Amino acid sequence: MKKILFVLSFLLATTTFLLAQPATQTDTAWKKEYRGSATRINDLVHTKLKVKFDYDKSYLYGEAWITLQPHFYTTDSLTLDAKGMDIHKVALVDGKKMKELPFQYDKTFLRIHLDKMYKGGENYTVYIDYTAKPNEADVHGSAAINDAKGLYFINPKGETKNKPTQIWTQGETEATSVWCPTIDKPNQKTTEEIYMTVPAKYVTLSNGKLMSQQKNADGTRTDYWKMDLPHAPYLFFMGVGDYAIIKDKWKNKDVDYYVEKEYAPVARKIFGLTPEMIDYFSKITGVDYPWVKYAQITGRDYVSGAMENTTATLHSDVAQQDARELVDGNIWESTIAHELFHQWFGDYVTTESWSNITLNESFANYSETLWAEYKYGKDAGAEQNYDDMQGYLRSHSGNKDLVRFYYRDKEDVFDAVSYNKGGRILNMLRHQVGDAAFFAALHEYLTANKFKSAEAQQLRLAFEKITGRDLNWFFNQWYYGSGNPDVDINYVYDDANGTVQVIIDQKQKSGNIFQMPIDIDIYNGAQKVRHHVWANDAIDTFTFHYTKRPDLVNVDGDKIMLWTKDDHKTLDNYIFQYKNAGNYVDRREAIEFAANHLDDEKAVDLLKTALNDPYHGLRQLALSKVDLNKDAIKTGFESTILTIAKNDKYAPVRASAIALLGQYKNKEFAGLFTKAVKDSSYTVSGNALTALSDIEPDAALSLAKQLSNEPSKGKLESAILVAFVKSGDESMTDKVLNSFANMPLSQGKFQFLGTLSSFLSNVKNTDKVKRGVEEIVNFRDAIPAQIQSQTSPFINGMVIKKILMSKEKDLKAEPNDTGLENLVNYIKSVLPDADKKSF
């Protein structure tokens, strides 16, 4: 699963400085509750379902035939998870006969009394007739998965304009049991059949292979999907809607892309690397893609980022990008890789318990690095690895074990520790054992545990079998421990004796001391000597001899370590490092150090050099560090930035350069900006329009009006809106509000709130202002409930309240204006009491 925070993290980042932290949780009882694997009394064997949907009520009418067997001990009872259903009948299937069975049901568990004692391994089949009512079920989501209804009816009555009618399911963690009685635990596996009866105009998707389609007399069609290989219940999937299906292949297996029809022309540009990914992942694991087919589908209003349902991955509709968005790069490519790798790590071999979820998510996370490295080169892979490491470090999760047997709620383990930190630990393990052993161990783990569940110890045993090494020290430290090293690195040169001491001081507050195998590279000119050392103590000192003082001592030469550090190098060291050490992180560190020392001419030269770095990601980083408030930089960098804006092959780099040129407010650039507004990239176009509006506002407004009649997204959409707002032309209000209403839940929409509130504060038409406030409230309330506590105070107190204060001021000037009075009362009605009063 790719978490929803991928899409919404900007909300937290943008508002953190304004908002109070959520109240500290005082409940600590969970710290004493061990969360082990679910006890297996009965095991699922096969699940057969027949379902049809009531679009008016958002109900599912279902019949289930569930074959099970006692795991080992004899039993005469069965408990199934079944949340919020109506249970009409429970029976034992005996050939063609059915024998009704007594049961108790409390809206969460269905407890069935069997007809006799069944022995371990003895199959029996129960039949259940039921109605699932997902919208009425008492279930709750989390920050990672913002709902847990299991089954979702999207615009089921077609009442919302420009929104398709869809049905999709989301099972992880234990929400399949909202629409299908089952044993909803990750250590259960079952084969599966689903007969889905749907309106004939729609297509369906489920696990496994589509075996048949039967048209019915009532205008419906029944699709029969069959899954011959066992998988966990949380991976069950149903999707229904009006989709285009784009056909692809990997070897002799179908690879399909289900997208809304307007995206059919670009579906291959979004998902088309999937067969190559399947081929790559099959080769590095030594396990050919194990399932009968692979399909990907998008879902409106999806409750997370994406989900790896076996053979049928569900993606948020954010995956659907138009051709101009894709010019900037496919923002969903890493997610496509992430979910695909789950088909091996998560579906083929599944975590035994949610405590071990990192066995699923760390591998999926690390697949993003593997794919980037394979497809786009070492710099791209290292950038992905670095970004994910920073995501973990920024999460302030140092007190959480990777394998976590104590947690408040099972949803809590879907975090930056299980994902990002776990992926970085795999990267260190890969470096520790070497590529050949690393991938051989993955093969061993997958083949030894195929179609089963596993825990971290089994991963350790696979690595030990391949390498012949005892790796308990590594797993105890990184899998069953918490935190990471925080080191202070100092260098003491003694030219008289020809020695350099490298002092590594572990200063993490936890007091835990990490064992760290570290590579230290010593450079004299182009010559590099690598030394392998182990840091085992709170303070370790390593001494190396030299005949000439080294140009650079580079600790952690390949930049593998998961740590925070204060590395006491000089600017000269970093300049040498940028030019000679060479990997992505080495160069990045040098750029960032130089950016913090721009009063030194040598640092300015390094930053200017980095503007032409061979890797586009570092060129963009260098552009972000350019400080045009310094006259020497503003003058000395202008021609270089101009060349990048005109010629860089990567649209995001050109866009950043244009944004910088806009700060010059030089009318000589008007021609460049006007031309760039027509760029195929929304980001380039948007930044150019913004830059133009600062020097030629009338020309920019004219272009904005033209562009508003064409599709626009992202930076361009925001730039058009800003141009309208800056014009102060109240006649543009409807266009502004229509565009805002149609913007997705995105960074651009959130960042536009301040500008929109300023605009509405000056609009005189009270009906239009009211509509604007309504759109802001709709956006506020659409943000997932789990993070509204951090976003709503900003929207209420800084956005809506600003409009309220402006209109209260207008009302004081015109106290008899009933329209204004009604508007003020309306705005107050949508605010919490604390925000209703003026400052």
C-alpha positions, 0 to 999 in steps of 0.5 A: 500500500502506498499511503495517502500521506503521499498525496496529503503530506503537503498539508501538514508541512505547510501548516505545521508552523501555524498550528498547535500540536494535537493533544498528547495521547494519555492512554498507555495501556496498549504498551502492555498488550503484546500484538502477536500473530492471530491464533489459527483455530480454523484455516480458510481453504476456499471462498466462493462469493455471489454478490450484487449491488444496490446502488440506491441503498449502497448495499451488497447482497451476498452469498458466501460458500466458505471452505475451512479446516481446523488448523490442528486441534479438533473443534466444533465452532467457527468464528468469522469476522463480519462487520455491520452486516445483516445475516439471514442464514447460516448453513452447512453445505453437504453436497447439494443439501444444506443444514442450517446451523445455529449462530450468534452475531454481534455486528462484529463477529459471526460465531457459528456452532458446527454440526460436529467435531471436526479434526485438524485438516478435515474440510467443511463448507459453510454457506452464509446469506447476508447483506453488507451495509458499509455506510452503516458499519461502525468502523474507523480509519487512520491517517494512512487509510482514512476509512475502513468501510471496505466497500465504497459506492462512489456517486452511486445515484449519479447525482454529482456532476462530472463524477463517475459512478464506481464501486471499489473495495479496500481490504487492508487492514481488516476491512474485507470483512465489512462486505464478505464474512471471512477470517480477516487476518493476514496469516490466513490464505484462501483461493477464491471465486467471485460472481459479480452481478452489475449493470451491463454498461459497466466493466468489472475487475477482480482477483485472478482470471475472468472466466465468463460473462453472462448477460441477464434479462434485467439489464445486468451482467454476471462476471465470474472471476476465479483465483486459483492460487491462495492469498490473504483476505485483505487482498480480495478486490472488486472494482466496477465502473465505466472504464476504458481497458487498455491491453498490454502483455508480459510474456503470455500474461495479460497486463491491463490498465483500467482508466476513466475513458478520457485518459485512455489515450495516455494510459500507456504513458502512465502505466506502460512501463509495467511490463518492463517492471515485471520483467525486472522484478522477476529477474532480480528475485529469480521468481517469475511474476507468479500470478495469472494476470496483472491489472491496474485500476483507478478509483475516485475518492480512494481512501489511500494512495494505492493498494496491491490487491492480488493481480488487481492493484487499485490506484487513487485517481491522482494517477490519472495525468494528462499528456501535459502533466506527464511532460514534467514526469510521471508522478505515479511511476514510483507508486506503480513500482511499489504496488507491483513489487508487493505482488511478490512481497506482501501477496506471494509471501505475506506478513504473518501479523501487522507487527511484521508489516515491514516485510510487506512495506519495506520491500515495496518502498525499496523497490522504488529505489531499485527501479529508479536505479535500474531505469534511470541510473545510480543518481536517480536511485540514490536520490530516491533512497535519500528522499525516503531516508529524509522522510523517515528522519523528519517523522521523528519516529526514533522510539518505534521498533521496525518490528512492532509488537506493541501499538495502540491500533494496527493502523498505526504501523503504516508509517515512515518506520515500516516503509521508509526506515525499513527500505533504508535498512534493506539498502544497508543490508544489501551493501553489507552482504553484496548484490549477489547475496542480497538478491539470492537471499530474496529468492530464498525467502520468496521460494521458502515461504511462497503462498504462506505468511512469514515474519522477520526471523524468516527473512533473517534465516534466508539471508543467513542460509545464503551468506553463511553469516550470523546476522542476529546482530543486524536484525536485533539492532535494526528490526527489533530495535528503534532509532538510528545513530546520531553521530559527530564526525571529527578529523584530527590531522597530525602532519608531523607524524603523518596521521589523521584520526577520524573520530566518530561519536555516537550521541543519540539520546536513547543511549543505545550504541549501534554496531556500524560497519563503515567504509572510509575513503581517503583521497589524494588527488584522483587516488582513493583508498578505502578502509573498512572499519567497525564502529562499536563504541560510543566514541570510536577513533580510527587512525590512518597514515599518510605521506601527504595530507589527504584532500578528503577523508570521506566517511561512509564513502557510498553514503549507505548509513541510516543516520544523522550526522554533523560532519566537520569538513571544510569548504575545501573538502566539500569542493573536492568531494563534489568534483571527485567523490562523485555519488549523488549524496556526496554532491548534494552534501557539497551543494548544501554546504556551499549554499550555507556559506555563500559569503565565501567566493569559493562556495558561490563558484561551487553553487554555480558549477552545480547549476550544470550538474549532469543530474537534473535533480541536483541542477534543480536543487542548486537552483533552489539554493540561489540567493538573488538577494546577494548582488554578486550572485544575481549578476554573476548567475543571470546568464547561466540561469537564462541558458537553463531556462531556455535549453535544459531538457528537463521541464521541472529544471526549466520551470525552476530557472524561469521562476528565478528569472521572474525575481529579476523583474526584468522586462527584457525577459518578457519575450522569453516568458511569453514564449514559455507560457506556451510550453507543453509543461504546465509547470513551465507555463505556469511559472512563466505566466507568474513571472510575466504578471510581475512585469507585464500584468496586462499581457499576463491577464490577457494570456490568462483569459485565453488559457482559462478556456483550455484545460489547465492543471497544477502550476498553470491553473494556479497562475491563471487564478492568481492573475485573475485575482491580482487584476482585481476584476470582480467579473472574473469571480465565477471563473476563479471559483469554478477553477478552485472548485474543480482543483483536486485535493492538492498542494496547489489548492491549499496554497491558493487559499490565502490568495483566494481569501484576499480576493473574496475579501474585496469582492462586493457581490455577497452571493459570490462571496458566499459561494466562495466561502462554501467552496473553501468549506467544502475543501476544508471538510474534504480533507481526511478527518485524521488530519483535519485537526492540523489543517482546519485551524489554519483554514478557519482562523487564517482564511475564512476568518479573514473574509469574515473580518473584511465583511464585518468592516463593510457592514459597519460602514453600511449597517442597513445592508441586509445582504451583507448582514446575511453573509456575515451571519453565514460565515460565522455559521461555518466557523467554530465558536473560537473563530467567530469573534473578531481579532 
